[in-house]
Amino acid sequence: MNYNLLKGKRGIIFGALDANSIAWKTAERVHEEGGQFVLTNAPIALRMGTINELAEKTNSQVIPADATSIEDLENLVDQAMEILGGKIDFVLHSIGMSVNVRKGKAYTDQNYDWTHKGWDISAGSFHKTMSVLYKKDAMNEWGSIVALTYMAAQRVFPDYNDMADNKAYLESIARSFGYFFGRDKNVRVNTISQSPTPTTAGQGVKGFDGFIAYADKMSPLGNATGEDCANYTVAMFSDLTKRVTLQNLFNDGGFSNMGVSTAVMDKFIEE
Ligand SMILES: NC(=O)c1ccc[n+]([C@@H]2O[C@H](COP(=O)([O-])OP(=O)(O)OC[C@H]3O[C@@H](n4cnc5c(N)ncnc54)[C@H](O)[C@@H]3O)[C@@H](O)[C@H]2O)c1
């Protein structure tokens, strides 16, 4: 279904690596809704991924940027405004990576250089992105900035490791920066807390198959898919959500408010 919700709006979409990426699915939906955007990812991801396919499909250009580099971000924002022909209405931050997770380090035994790197990519980059947009006055009034997060920011998921702490920090940045962006520029900033989703980043977490199945059984509506997340993000970019800001919004089929479900209990009373 197509509602033309983003007709005339311009944006930047971070984090589309391959067709499973949540950012990829979001770019497709934003395009269907009439939004125009530039795609961006880290130079190494551009070499490994298949983003050009998406660029072609959505009539968009790709600008390489390491989201931890202020210089790259400044160049990205300048180029995006030039290519799109004006200020920005929406930004999706869909970036996450833990070196400790990737290299199998336990939460209790972190390599702190890796912890710092993972923090910079997964949380610090959100502050840096907003800081560049804010200082350049690059956002249009009533624009919308969304970052993706996970419920391990509030509750314990042992194998999510230091990403849990990064997500807590990311959500806090959304509130803190969102205040200044709201007060000074009438721009809203929110995080969407998404169900486990089978992507490159998701599947990198140990025991992913177990916890995606568990979350599905716990949630009255089942896990939210990447497509569901794309639709929610489109709604958050549209003018229909103008005064929603500083929120962490759960897109998780109800999981975050569950104690136990009959489907999960049944597993424990199986003979
Ligand atoms: N998959 C899940 O289960 C799940 C659940 C909740 C939230 N999320 C969040 O959704 C977001 C998108 O992840 P995904 O699941 O689509 O996986 P993904 O692996 O497709 O996307 C992660 C992206 O981060 C990019 N990235 C890494 N380092 C970067 C850097 N230095 N600069 C710029 N980009 C960089 C990667 O290239 C990749 O495109 C992440 O924030 C993730 O934590 C995912």
The ligand as a Gaussian input file, in Angstrom:
#p B3LYP/6-31G(d) Opt

LIG

0 1
 N       18.771000      -7.257000      13.576000
 C       18.251000      -7.148000      14.779000
 O       17.894000      -8.137000      15.434000
 C       18.065000      -5.786000      15.368000
 C       17.145000      -5.606000      16.426000
 C       17.014000      -4.324000      16.980000
 C       17.780000      -3.276000      16.490000
 N       18.675000      -3.491000      15.460000
 C       19.494000      -2.360000      14.996000
 O       19.158000      -2.056000      13.665000
 C       20.277000      -1.356000      13.091000
 C       20.578000      -1.932000      11.718000
 O       21.083000      -3.230000      11.820000
 P       20.611000      -4.447000      10.890000
 O       20.025000      -5.476000      11.792000
 O       19.838000      -3.956000       9.744000
 O       22.017000      -5.058000      10.418000
 P       23.038000      -4.684000       9.228000
 O       24.254000      -5.464000       9.534000
 O       22.386000      -4.916000       7.916000
 O       23.293000      -3.115000       9.423000
 C       24.306000      -2.569000      10.249000
 C       24.968000      -1.491000       9.430000
 O       25.916000      -0.722000      10.194000
 C       26.907000      -0.304000       9.247000
 N       28.127000       0.212000       9.869000
 C       29.006000      -0.474000      10.655000
 N       30.048000       0.330000      10.972000
 C       29.818000       1.543000      10.389000
 C       30.517000       2.776000      10.353000
 N       31.695000       2.935000      10.990000
 N       29.982000       3.805000       9.649000
 C       28.807000       3.684000       8.994000
 N       28.091000       2.530000       9.006000
 C       28.585000       1.472000       9.685000
 C       27.152000      -1.606000       8.487000
 O       27.927000      -1.424000       7.309000
 C       25.732000      -2.069000       8.224000
 O       25.234000      -1.519000       7.014000
 C       21.430000      -1.458000      14.098000
 O       21.459000      -0.298000      14.900000
 C       20.992000      -2.644000      14.939000
 O       21.581000      -2.657000      16.207000
 C       18.813000      -4.704000      14.877000

